[in-house]
Amino acid sequence: MTSLFSELVLILFCIGFSFMVTSESSSGVQALNVHCRESEQKALLMLKDGFHTSLYRFSSWVPEQDCCKWKGVGCNKETGNVISLDLHSPDPSELLQGELMDSLVHLPYLSHLDLSHNDFYQTLIPEFIGSLSNLKYLNLSHANFRGTIP
Ligand SMILES: *[C@@H]1O[C@H](CO)[C@@H](O)[C@H](O)[C@H]1NC(C)=O
C-alpha cells in the first residue's frame, strides 16, 4: 500500500515537473521573438546623447544589443515596446548631467519614468513631458529641474 502511494506521489510529481518545464520553455521562446522597436531604440540613443557625464552607466546601451536588455530599460514582454525607464542615480558618483532630449516622445508606451537624483542644471521641466500620454509614474525628485510639471 505504502509503495503504491509513493509511486503515485512520484508520478504526480513528474507530471507537475514536466508542466513546469513546458511552461518555462514556451515563455522562453516567446521572449526570444520579442525585440525592441527600432524607432524606440533610436529614441533612447538620442536620449543618451543628451547626457555628458557618467557615460559608463550607459555601457550596455549599444545598438548591437537589444534595447530591452539595456540597463534601466523595461519593455512589454509581448510587444517589445519600451514601458519603463529608470535613470535614477544610485549614488552621487553616478550622477547624470545634461539635457533631457525630446526624443522621449518617440517612446509612446512609456509609463514609468524615474529621473531622480540627477542634475538638469536648473532648467525648466520640458513641455514635452506633458505629452507623454501613457505616463503613470514620474519621479523628478532631486533632479535639479525647476518650474512646474506641464
Ligand atoms: C522618487 O525617487 C526617490 C529617489 O530615488 C525615492 O527616494 C522616492 O521614493 C521616489 N518617490 C516615489 C513616489 O516613488
The ligand as an SDF file (V2000), in Angstrom:
LIG
                    3D

 14 14  0  0  0  0  0  0  0  0999 V2000
   11.4410   59.1030   -6.0980 C   0  0  0  0  0  0  0  0  0  0  0  0
   12.8190   58.8750   -6.1350 O   0  0  0  0  0  0  0  0  0  0  0  0
   13.4680   58.9960   -4.8680 C   0  0  0  0  0  0  0  0  0  0  0  0
   14.9640   58.8830   -5.1110 C   0  0  0  0  0  0  0  0  0  0  0  0
   15.3180   57.8680   -5.9850 O   0  0  0  0  0  0  0  0  0  0  0  0
   12.9230   57.9360   -3.9460 C   0  0  0  0  0  0  0  0  0  0  0  0
   13.5590   58.0170   -2.7040 O   0  0  0  0  0  0  0  0  0  0  0  0
   11.4260   58.1380   -3.8040 C   0  0  0  0  0  0  0  0  0  0  0  0
   10.8930   57.0980   -3.0360 O   0  0  0  0  0  0  0  0  0  0  0  0
   10.7470   58.1450   -5.1660 C   0  0  0  0  0  0  0  0  0  0  0  0
    9.3600   58.5400   -4.9790 N   0  0  0  0  0  0  0  0  0  0  0  0
    8.3310   57.7570   -5.3210 C   0  0  0  0  0  0  0  0  0  0  0  0
    6.9800   58.3330   -5.0870 C   0  0  0  0  0  0  0  0  0  0  0  0
    8.4990   56.6610   -5.8050 O   0  0  0  0  0  0  0  0  0  0  0  0
  1  2  1  0
  1 10  1  0
  2  3  1  0
  3  4  1  0
  3  6  1  0
  4  5  1  0
  6  7  1  0
  6  8  1  0
  8  9  1  0
  8 10  1  0
 10 11  1  0
 11 12  1  0
 12 13  1  0
 12 14  2  0
M  END
$$$$
